[in-house]
């Protein structure tokens, strides 16, 4: 019998084990959102962000930041890949995704912080208060069983970016902790969290 899907709360930590007890090696993370009723005439371009960090929480290098300008949308170690850009978020279901292969992750990487930002938010006057039903799902692998769901039920006006959570390696096993923190300055504030020395 399959284990029930975990409905995550803010600041909750879970292990990354499949229903059969084996550790996940290729988790698939899906992110989705919808425009609020009052802003359905606008298109929102949300971009998934991933920062690979050392044990102290700092970015390993500029090349360990994976986002829309990363060549091929895949990390140099081939351990993290993100989806082609969905520029509207139109329709139901998943809008962006991120694939992780823990067997290929740079051995210096002990943490992976996952976030999203609204592209051109300041230019378009957009923020997360205009978005409804933002969520992320963790699947055991691409097309596999859903392991956990995190619904962002809070309202986040004034914020143009969001940190969903962090993957952390402890004693060679990976865990995920939800964060749900808004970022007023989107992608810029995201990278500043990690002593990041690079260009947006």
Residue frames relative to the residue before (quaternion, step in Angstrom):
aa qw qx qy qz dx dy dz
X 1.0000 0.0000 0.0000 0.0000 0.00 0.00 0.00
X 0.4362 -0.7093 0.4906 0.2567 3.57 -0.83 0.97
X 0.4975 -0.6310 0.5046 0.3158 3.55 -1.13 0.70
X 0.5495 -0.6161 0.4360 0.3584 3.62 -1.08 0.60
X 0.5658 -0.5732 0.4658 0.3665 3.54 -1.23 0.50
X 0.3842 -0.7230 0.5292 0.2226 3.57 -0.94 0.91
X 0.2102 -0.7479 0.6179 0.1214 3.57 -0.86 1.01
X 0.2613 -0.8318 0.4754 0.1175 3.52 -0.17 1.33
X 0.2394 -0.7192 0.6345 0.1515 3.50 -1.28 0.63
X 0.6601 -0.4872 0.3850 0.4226 3.55 -1.29 0.26
X 0.8415 0.1352 -0.1467 0.5021 3.57 -1.03 0.92
X 0.4628 0.6556 -0.4626 0.3768 3.59 1.11 0.65
X 0.2081 -0.7737 0.5898 0.1011 3.57 -1.02 0.87
X 0.0297 -0.7883 0.6146 -0.0016 3.55 -0.99 0.90
X 0.4651 -0.6261 0.5267 0.3379 3.54 -1.23 0.38
X 0.3794 -0.7035 0.5529 0.2354 3.55 -1.28 0.27
X 0.3072 0.7324 -0.5338 0.2903 3.50 0.49 1.29
X 0.4935 -0.6630 0.4855 0.2849 3.52 -1.03 0.85
X 0.6915 -0.4739 0.3439 0.4230 3.55 -1.30 0.21
X 0.6720 0.4739 -0.2989 0.4842 3.60 1.21 -0.43
X 0.6147 -0.5935 0.3288 0.4022 3.58 1.29 0.15
X 0.5718 0.5938 -0.3864 0.4137 3.58 1.22 -0.23
X 0.5372 -0.6235 0.4626 0.3296 3.55 -1.13 0.68
X 0.4679 -0.6504 0.5173 0.3009 3.56 -1.06 0.77
X 0.1664 -0.7777 0.5976 0.1020 3.55 -1.06 0.77
X 0.7933 0.2082 -0.0964 0.5640 3.59 1.21 -0.51
X 0.0329 0.8268 -0.5611 0.0219 3.63 0.61 1.00
X 0.2284 -0.7494 0.6123 0.1064 3.53 -1.17 0.75
X 0.1282 -0.8080 0.5743 0.0294 3.57 -0.67 1.13
X 0.0981 -0.7999 0.5919 0.0127 3.56 -0.70 1.13
X 0.1261 -0.7872 0.6027 0.0344 3.55 -1.03 0.88
X 0.0336 0.8096 -0.5847 0.0394 3.56 -0.99 0.81
X 0.0043 -0.7815 0.6237 -0.0131 3.55 -1.31 0.36
X 0.1696 -0.7499 0.6245 0.1372 3.53 -1.36 0.21
X 0.5185 -0.5979 0.4987 0.3535 3.54 -1.18 0.55
X 0.5104 -0.6230 0.4862 0.3392 3.57 -1.11 0.64
X 0.6904 -0.4886 0.3327 0.4171 3.57 -1.24 0.43
X 0.6966 0.4943 -0.2744 0.4417 3.57 1.00 -0.82
X 0.7752 0.3233 -0.1640 0.5174 3.60 1.21 -0.34
X 0.2880 0.7930 -0.4945 0.2090 3.58 1.12 0.59
X 0.5974 0.5591 -0.3711 0.4390 3.58 1.24 -0.19
X 0.6598 0.4880 -0.3056 0.4828 3.60 1.28 -0.12
X 0.3138 -0.7026 0.6000 0.2188 3.54 -1.28 0.46
X 0.1692 -0.7866 0.5902 0.0649 3.55 -0.88 1.02
X 0.1569 -0.7872 0.5938 0.0562 3.56 -0.73 1.12
X 0.0331 -0.8023 0.5952 -0.0293 3.56 -0.26 1.30
X 0.1699 -0.7934 0.5812 0.0622 3.55 -0.96 0.93
X 0.3826 -0.7175 0.5360 0.2272 3.56 -0.91 0.93
X 0.1341 -0.7868 0.6018 0.0288 3.55 -1.07 0.87
X 0.0045 0.7862 -0.6179 -0.0010 3.58 -1.07 0.72
X 0.1001 -0.7919 0.6015 0.0331 3.56 -0.88 0.98
X 0.2414 -0.7574 0.5945 0.1211 3.54 -0.76 1.12
X 0.0885 -0.8386 0.5367 -0.0297 3.55 -0.66 1.19
X 0.4816 -0.6233 0.5232 0.3251 3.52 -1.31 0.38
X 0.7616 -0.3948 0.2495 0.4494 3.58 -1.29 -0.01
X 0.6742 0.4931 -0.2922 0.4657 3.60 1.13 -0.59
X 0.5739 -0.6243 0.3605 0.3885 3.58 1.28 -0.11
X 0.5411 0.6142 -0.4053 0.4070 3.58 1.27 0.07
X 0.5854 -0.5460 0.4570 0.3879 3.56 -1.23 0.50
X 0.4815 -0.6685 0.4764 0.3072 3.59 -0.91 0.86
X 0.7378 -0.2200 0.1645 0.6166 3.56 1.02 -0.86
X 0.6762 -0.4618 0.3495 0.4554 3.63 -1.21 0.15
X 0.6410 0.5418 -0.3273 0.4342 3.59 1.08 -0.66
X 0.6559 0.5086 -0.3122 0.4623 3.59 1.25 -0.22
X 0.5358 0.5332 -0.4277 0.4956 3.55 1.27 0.49
X 0.1095 -0.8102 0.5755 0.0197 3.58 -0.54 1.18
X 0.2102 0.7566 -0.5858 0.2007 3.57 -0.66 1.17
X 0.8067 -0.3535 0.1793 0.4384 3.58 -1.30 -0.06
X 0.7077 0.4374 -0.2761 0.4813 3.62 1.14 -0.44
X 0.4361 0.6839 -0.4721 0.3451 3.59 1.25 0.08
X 0.5128 -0.6598 0.4412 0.3272 3.64 -0.74 0.96
X 0.8421 0.0910 -0.1034 0.5215 3.55 -0.75 1.08
X 0.3828 -0.7412 0.4579 0.3072 3.57 1.35 -0.03
X 0.6260 0.4889 -0.3461 0.4993 3.56 1.08 0.75
X 0.5194 -0.6538 0.4512 0.3151 3.57 -1.00 0.82
X 0.6368 -0.5515 0.3753 0.3866 3.57 -1.19 0.51
X 0.6684 0.4846 -0.3035 0.4757 3.59 1.10 -0.62
X 0.4109 -0.7306 0.4292 0.3362 3.59 1.39 -0.19
X 0.5020 0.6933 -0.3997 0.3281 3.57 1.24 0.26
X 0.7707 0.2170 -0.1355 0.5835 3.59 1.23 -0.38
X 0.0032 0.7812 -0.6233 0.0354 3.55 -0.92 0.98
X 0.1574 -0.7859 0.5910 0.0904 3.58 -1.00 0.81
X 0.6272 -0.5934 0.3763 0.3361 3.53 -1.25 0.58
X 0.5919 -0.4923 0.4747 0.4266 3.56 -1.30 0.23
X 0.6070 -0.6168 0.3678 0.3404 3.55 -1.07 0.74
X 0.1915 -0.7239 0.6526 0.1157 3.55 -1.00 0.96
X 0.2128 -0.8523 0.4689 0.0917 3.57 -0.20 1.25
X 0.7512 0.3845 -0.2292 0.4851 3.61 1.18 -0.05
X 0.2757 -0.7550 0.5458 0.2367 3.61 0.94 -0.79
X 0.3588 0.7648 -0.4731 0.2501 3.56 1.26 0.28
X 0.7674 0.3602 -0.2705 0.4564 3.54 -1.18 0.62
X 0.5794 -0.5864 0.4446 0.3504 3.51 -1.35 0.20
X 0.7189 0.4791 -0.3174 0.3911 3.53 -1.34 0.23
X 0.7859 -0.3422 0.2499 0.4503 3.52 -1.34 -0.34
X 0.2190 -0.7867 0.5675 0.1057 3.55 -1.09 0.80
X 0.7804 0.0669 -0.0297 0.6209 3.59 1.08 -0.70
X 0.0818 -0.8035 0.5862 0.0630 3.56 -1.19 0.40
X 0.1554 -0.7507 0.6353 0.0931 3.50 -1.37 0.35
X 0.1534 -0.7819 0.6002 0.0695 3.56 -0.91 0.97
X 0.1221 -0.7842 0.6065 0.0480 3.56 -0.99 0.89
X 0.0882 -0.7410 0.6622 0.0679 3.53 -1.12 0.78
X 0.2928 -0.8021 0.4944 0.1626 3.57 -0.12 1.29
X 0.6141 0.5609 -0.3518 0.4297 3.60 1.13 -0.49
X 0.7292 0.3994 -0.2301 0.5057 3.59 1.23 -0.41
X 0.4483 0.7064 -0.4507 0.3113 3.59 1.25 -0.18
X 0.5955 -0.5667 0.4433 0.3574 3.56 -1.06 0.85
X 0.4832 -0.7042 0.4302 0.2924 3.64 -0.69 1.01
X 0.6051 0.5529 -0.3605 0.4453 3.60 1.21 -0.33
X 0.6013 0.5943 -0.3450 0.4076 3.57 1.23 -0.41
X 0.0691 -0.8035 0.5913 -0.0048 3.55 -0.74 1.15
X 0.7825 0.1755 -0.0836 0.5915 3.57 1.27 -0.38
X 0.0670 -0.7624 0.6417 0.0495 3.57 -1.19 0.62
X 0.1468 -0.7928 0.5877 0.0668 3.57 -0.53 1.18
X 0.2035 -0.7957 0.5673 0.0606 3.55 -0.88 1.06
X 0.1072 0.8023 -0.5796 0.0949 3.57 -0.83 1.00
X 0.2287 -0.7271 0.6183 0.1918 3.52 -1.39 -0.09
X 0.0842 -0.7748 0.6222 0.0745 3.55 -1.22 0.47
X 0.4350 -0.6590 0.5438 0.2842 3.55 -1.23 0.54
X 0.3684 -0.7433 0.5178 0.2092 3.57 -0.61 1.14
X 0.8468 0.0495 -0.0812 0.5234 3.58 -0.97 0.96
X 0.1659 0.8320 -0.5136 0.1282 3.58 1.08 0.72
X 0.6784 0.4913 -0.3041 0.4538 3.58 0.89 -0.90
X 0.6443 0.5296 -0.3201 0.4494 3.57 0.97 -0.87
X 0.7698 0.3699 -0.1783 0.4886 3.56 0.94 -0.94
X 0.4310 -0.7204 0.4498 0.3050 3.59 1.27 -0.03
X 0.4501 0.7045 -0.4290 0.3420 3.57 1.06 0.76
X 0.0409 0.7741 -0.6316 0.0130 3.56 -1.26 0.51
X 0.6866 -0.5136 0.3292 0.3954 3.56 -1.28 0.24
X 0.5280 0.6126 -0.4189 0.4128 3.59 1.23 -0.13
X 0.6584 0.4972 -0.2943 0.4823 3.58 1.30 -0.32
X 0.6584 0.4928 -0.2846 0.4926 3.57 1.32 0.01
X 0.1756 -0.7751 0.6009 0.0853 3.56 -1.02 0.86
X 0.8610 0.2238 -0.1199 0.4406 3.50 -1.38 0.34
X 0.2351 0.7575 -0.5706 0.2127 3.59 0.90 0.84
X 0.0800 0.8041 -0.5806 0.1000 3.57 -0.92 0.91
X 0.1234 -0.7349 0.6481 0.1571 3.50 -1.38 0.13
X 0.1716 -0.7689 0.6103 0.0824 3.53 -1.17 0.73
X 0.1988 -0.7411 0.6261 0.1391 3.55 -1.13 0.68
X 0.1132 -0.7812 0.6129 0.0355 3.56 -0.74 1.13
X 0.6100 -0.5763 0.3929 0.3760 3.57 -1.12 0.62
X 0.7435 -0.1501 0.0895 0.6455 3.55 1.22 -0.59
X 0.7009 -0.4455 0.3172 0.4579 3.58 -1.24 0.14
X 0.8205 0.1403 -0.1452 0.5348 3.57 -0.67 1.11
X 0.5719 0.6363 -0.3546 0.3773 3.56 1.31 0.01
X 0.7676 -0.3583 0.2754 0.4545 3.52 -1.35 -0.22
X 0.4505 -0.6680 0.5261 0.2722 3.55 -1.10 0.80
X 0.2540 -0.7993 0.5344 0.1049 3.55 -0.70 1.14
X 0.8066 -0.0873 0.1143 0.5733 3.58 0.89 -0.95
X 0.1598 -0.7598 0.6240 0.0884 3.55 -1.27 0.56
X 0.0881 -0.7730 0.6267 0.0435 3.54 -1.04 0.86
X 0.1183 -0.7945 0.5950 0.0276 3.57 -0.49 1.25
X 0.2911 -0.7443 0.5753 0.1739 3.57 -0.81 1.02
X 0.0933 -0.8489 0.5201 0.0125 3.55 0.08 1.31
X 0.5796 0.5809 -0.3834 0.4238 3.59 1.20 -0.34
X 0.4200 -0.6598 0.5543 0.2846 3.54 -1.30 0.40
X 0.1352 -0.8221 0.5525 0.0269 3.57 -0.89 0.94
X 0.0539 0.8052 -0.5877 0.0580 3.62 0.55 1.07
X 0.7781 0.3224 -0.2779 0.4619 3.55 -1.21 0.64
X 0.6645 0.4889 -0.3165 0.4682 3.61 1.21 -0.22
X 0.1917 -0.7979 0.5653 0.0842 3.56 -0.94 0.93
X 0.7490 0.2303 -0.1823 0.5939 3.55 1.31 0.13
X 0.1574 -0.7858 0.5947 0.0638 3.53 -1.28 0.35
X 0.2179 -0.7172 0.6412 0.1642 3.55 -1.13 0.73
X 0.3013 -0.7746 0.5332 0.1581 3.57 -0.54 1.18
X 0.7512 -0.3185 0.2557 0.5185 3.57 0.80 -0.96
X 0.3762 -0.7213 0.5458 0.2009 3.52 -1.35 -0.06
X 0.2878 -0.7001 0.6293 0.1762 3.53 -1.14 0.83
X 0.0148 -0.8066 0.5904 -0.0254 3.59 -0.86 0.94
X 0.3101 -0.7431 0.5677 0.1715 3.54 -1.06 0.85
X 0.0192 0.7864 -0.6144 0.0616 3.55 -0.78 1.10
X 0.8306 -0.0833 0.0129 0.5505 3.56 -0.62 1.14
X 0.6909 -0.5199 0.2462 0.4379 3.54 0.97 1.07
X 0.6386 0.4496 -0.3579 0.5118 3.59 1.18 0.47
X 0.3533 -0.7577 0.5168 0.1841 3.57 -0.96 0.91
X 0.0985 -0.7649 0.6360 0.0260 3.52 -1.16 0.86
X 0.2300 -0.7536 0.5927 0.1670 3.57 -1.26 0.31
X 0.0888 -0.7822 0.6163 0.0230 3.56 -1.00 0.95
X 0.3749 -0.7182 0.5391 0.2302 3.57 -0.85 0.95
X 0.1884 -0.7769 0.5930 0.0966 3.56 -1.16 0.69
X 0.0362 -0.8507 0.5231 0.0374 3.61 0.72 -1.00
X 0.3888 0.7254 -0.4700 0.3190 3.56 0.94 0.94
X 0.3709 -0.7397 0.5215 0.2082 3.57 -0.88 0.95
X 0.2125 -0.7550 0.6107 0.1091 3.55 -1.22 0.67
X 0.3718 -0.7573 0.4938 0.2105 3.57 -0.64 1.09
X 0.7833 0.2961 -0.1456 0.5269 3.58 1.10 -0.66
X 0.5563 -0.6983 0.3576 0.2739 3.54 1.05 0.87
X 0.8604 -0.0674 0.0753 0.4995 3.52 -0.99 -0.96
X 0.6121 0.5565 -0.3554 0.4350 3.61 1.04 -0.69
X 0.6858 0.4630 -0.2822 0.4855 3.57 0.88 -0.91
X 0.5890 0.5789 -0.3657 0.4292 3.58 1.07 -0.69
X 0.7357 0.4217 -0.2585 0.4627 3.59 0.68 -1.03
X 0.6060 0.5733 -0.3615 0.4164 3.61 1.09 -0.59
X 0.5619 0.6253 -0.3792 0.3866 3.59 1.18 -0.43
X 0.7839 0.3885 -0.1459 0.4619 3.56 1.11 -0.68
X 0.4962 -0.6548 0.4212 0.3843 3.60 1.19 0.52
X 0.2102 0.8223 -0.4908 0.1970 3.50 1.07 0.93
X 0.1231 -0.7871 0.6030 0.0421 3.56 -0.84 1.03
X 0.5151 0.6210 -0.4426 0.3913 3.58 0.05 1.26
X 0.5265 -0.6264 0.4781 0.3190 3.52 -1.32 -0.02
X 0.5160 -0.6241 0.4911 0.3211 3.57 -1.13 0.70
